[in-house]
Amino acid sequence: MLGFLKQPIVVTAEINLNLVALTAMGLVTRLWGLSYPRAVVFDEVYYGQFVSLYMKRIFFVDDSGPPFGHMLLALGGYLGGFDGNFLWNRIGAEYSTNVPVWSLRLLPALAGALCVPLAYQILVELQFSHCAALGAALLILLENSLITQSRFMLLESILIFFILLAVLSYLKFYNLQRQSSFSGSWWFWLLLTGVACSCAVGVKYMGLFTYMLLLAIAGLHFWHMIGDQSFSNVSLMCHFLARGLALIIIPVAMYLAFFYAHLALLYRSGPHDQIMTSAFQASLEGGLARITQGQPLEVAYGSQITLRNVLGKPMQCWLHSHTNTYPIRYENGRGSSHQQQVTCYPFKDVNNWWIVKDPGMQQLVVSNPPRPVRHGHVVQLVHGITTRYLNTHDVAAPLSPHSQEVSCYIDYNISMPAQNLWRVEIVNRESDTDVWKTILSEVRFVHLNTSAVLKASGFIGASLPEWGYRQLEVVGEKLSKGYHQSMVWNVEEHRYGKSQEQKEREVELHSPTQMDISKNLSFMAKFTELQWKILTLKNEDTEHKYSSSALDWVTMDTNIAYWLHPTSGAQIHLLGNVVTWASANVAALVYVCLSLWYLIRRRRKIYDIPEDSWQLWVSAGSISVGGWVVNYLPFFMMEKTLFLYHYLPALTFQILLIPIVLQHLSDHLCRSLLLKSMFSALVVAWFSSVYLVYHTFSPVTYGEPSLAAPQLRALRWRDSWNILIRKQ
Amino acid sequence: WDETHFGKMGSYYINRTFFFDVHPPLGKMLIGLAGYLSGYDGTFPFQKPGDRYEHHNYMGMRGFCAFLGSCLVPFAYLTVLELSKSLPAALLTAFILIFDTGCITLSQYILLDPILMFFLMGAVLSMVKCNSCADRPFSASWWFWLSLTGVNLAGATGVKFVGLFVVLLVGLNTIYDLWDLLGNLSLSLVMFGKHLLARVLCLILLPLALYTAVFAVHFTVLNKSGPGDGFFSSAFQSQLIGNNLHNVSVPEHLAYGSVVTMKNLRMAGGYLHSHWHLYPEGIGARQQQVTAYLHKDLNNMWIIKKHDSDAADLSDPSSPVEFVRHGDIIRLEHKETSRNLHSHQHEAPLTRKHFQVTGYGINGTGDSNDFWRIEVVGRKSGKLIKVLRSQVRLTHVATGCILGSSGKTLPKWGWEQVEVTCTPYLKETPNSLWNFEDHINPKLPNISLDVLKPSFAEILLESHMVMIRGNSGLKPKDNEVTSKPWHWPINYQGLRFSGVNETDYRVYLLGNPVIWWLNLITIGLYLLIAVSMAVALKRGVQLTSELKELSRVVLRGGGQIMLGWLLHYLPFFMMGRVLYFHHYFPAMLFSSMLTGKYW
């Protein structure tokens, strides 16, 4: 009776003690002196501005990844009472007193600390000894690069935490599978796998790699289940559905939820507005919404409108004209029509107003009831201030000679007739009788005589010379095959024209638009647009001083300087533990070679190791080597700027491999007792060298204490490392 | 349309002028050969699509391509017959290919695609044939088909790099084959070694040798200087007859007052170039543009001057020659415009984090931002600088940045030449290294430069590097009609081959919609059938022997074709270069074969 009570307590206490000790050590190494340095460190300058924007509820678009990671960082700021008032402009800038540095950095640090017990638990679940598990946890604990990365407001440690959590919960689930399917804890771990995966993907798109790996492993396990005759067809179906629910449907739903929260939190207009469509902008508080609120929805004959080019590159601009004409001859000697210039102008201006006119009628006001313009209708566009008609003809455009010039027609009484009829084509129409709507409709204007399409030249340097006031060129594109955003326009400001007289109309054009109804996009429409923008918006790939190529990472040929004390030599670098990195590489190599050897021998029916330890070897390898491969190899195909910290998730998996290989070697290759004890001695010696390296590099990991120049020089173990030494 | 490219390249072979293209040379060589045999004299200019051939004899080249294109039908027929052992299936496949309009269009003109597809189908056919000979290993027919596979592989890769996918397909098939043999315990290890060796010999060594031979022929045939010179390094150019570096003799060491051209060491790097045009408003300072230009031009000439003395005393013939030494501070004056190479802390036009490089000053007088320190890689200060052989770095004295070429193409205002910047990141890359190519100084004795001759391996490596660069550099231009990979299988949009609006007859590349949609449906259906069969087998459902045979055909033969389709289609999703509709055609062949089999 007593023994029955005693046993489970002792067992659980033992595991917990290990875990508690590891967690405590993790917390100490990650949280110690967290608010030092009180200055902006490396990419904090980047993520910090998003935290500020969250605090102020201002909308932004970040092309580096989905919003969940940013939201978690912002949560830290929210808990610390950050008001968002800090100018994130330069690395090394001192934080002002209103910035709660400690709580901003707390979440990444906690995630980093929890990776240590997670690593331990993963190895235990892979059915390795506690000794090996302890080794893995200690290696993670003493890895300088992981420590540095988790001590600041950066996303990698959170990402690694979720990745490890997903792996661990899948393993737990898989081990429970044999004993108790569909039990409470079975469901718990299965669901947690899905949730952790979606969180990982939500932090950074890199999480997708691990998600795919887990899906593949789950698929493989299920494939084995299909072959197992002890399952009935019905129970197989149930298993399949449960996995589909937890590993696919729940992650997708969670991912949508992140975006929902993101959009719900950020409802004010902000600096990234102009990337989005007018419809999206109008849904944000302030900004465009202030102007467009209450405009009539349907464009009618007689409507006064401004037309925005949908491309928005190199900058957003509106169709524009002014009284100046094209010069008779350009600098290079080509001639023009000498008619009134039509340009695309990047600022709001009264000259951006155009009136939609029915070619068959003279009036420029909206009749009562208004006659809406539909897809396929032919219209004339009258420039509001000069009352000239938008026109294009077979004259080469000023900057793009292969396209037609677009002008406002002036009758010089020479043999050049007005060609001012345009057909309205609504690109995103649902049916062919759709009405042209303000903001929502994306419209092409097809010239009736020449079938050229009105287009803003969207290339860099498309601005006209001095005579065109550096405004952007507008042309009639003859090769109008295919869809390109530069040929599509939407109505942004809109009102029904009331005054037939030119003078009155000018006054009317100058007056602000009236308010009427507001338009709101559904969440899914907003989500698809935002998601599309995040994926396609490409920052010009910039070179960075510390950028590196994927090949440099394995050997740690580069480092990244994160921070330098303004006066002393104290500095923080992203630098890994050299011994760990080297042994991780060796472990991967040994694993691959040994596996190939075993595989070929098994094919010839020679079994070197017992079947169950072979299974163990394969499953452990598929997680750790697989995790390393999927998180590393894709970077060779990426064209964006890469940094050393992109390697950290892959490194974490590789570190997990070291104890796996070590234990396998000691179990199966060291046959005699003497060999075994020698091997253990070697491992101990190797471990102390890991600690020694950790200790040596800890000044540049924590930024304390400050080192003198000769000490720093001594730390430069590789010539390619960039350690900053102050000149006297 | 693309006949302008490949026809022109055929002409180059006949005229033996060197050119550069992003594809390996075999296809164009065959076109050139066909033209040569049919009496085409290589004089037609091939300037723009729609030009008339008039009296030129082009039928040979077209006929050759069309012949190879029509070979696809029997190839596909035989392959399907071999895989499914059913005559109707094979006939259906053949009919599909005969009546597909896209295939017809594509093989009627002087293009690389019919040649590529010929080799590709040849490789698949011989692979399948070889598999069916597997029960009689090392027999004559086995050897024949195996080595034919290797030959076709070399051919496919030699025409276009897309051929690498079929190499992959054959490779995977071979590995699977070997794995099977390894598991066969009745086979001794020695026998297995023989199998392995035979495959290595026929599928790796033989294609490699042929492929290299193709390049060897390419370089021996093209021994005259031509339009492709500028893409290659100075050493390479010295091999070409008619190039100004061929058998040239220049002064060996660089001296002040010399007129030089500087070439960037990046693969396909250009010459340092400047011209009268200014940078447009809003892009740095409005000073004269400095670019890298791939072609030889008078505007590539620069004069080396001392930073503190003027031009006048250097041109004086009586003054002694003074050599430029490592570590000297110099000024580079552009010969045509007399402006100095200049840099300042304005951002460069495209690479925003670099500094802009301009031409500045009038008649050689500028300011202290015109001073550059010249350094040779891996040498100590005070050493002389050798023409052609020294790798030189130019450091801007005032800002400490290094002159480099970013490899990005400037927009129209810069004449689509390559951007030149001054990079503040002091990394050692070929982007920021230059060598001196031409060197004119009447006061110095000339020496011959035969020492530069590169070995064949170096030439091979270099031309591949240049091709890969060129391939990834094919970025879509504004307004060009390109298509996305997902457009292809559904026949979403064709490709206009020739005939602008004015002419009456046009050629438009478009597949036969019935066939293409059928193919697409088949792929879906195949996946469904294959998965259900695999599950059924895994569940251990008892099948009749007839069904078992069927499932073997479905899973093994169908799997091979399906894999071929995937390998020729999916990679395009990951490519950054310009993609055209015709890239889908190899994949389409596979899907047609699949269709043929299942209906």
Interface residues (C-beta under 8 A of the other chain):
Chain A: W223 I226 G227 Q229 L399 G458 F459 I460 G461 S463 P465 R470 E477 L479 K481 G482 H484 E540 T542 E543 H544 K545 I600 R603 R604 K605 M637 E639
Chain B: W179 L182 G183 L185 L189 P280 E281 G282 I283 P349 L350 T351 R352 K353 H354 P411 K412 W413 T423 Y425 D478 N479 V481 Q493 V535 K538 R539 G540 M574 G576
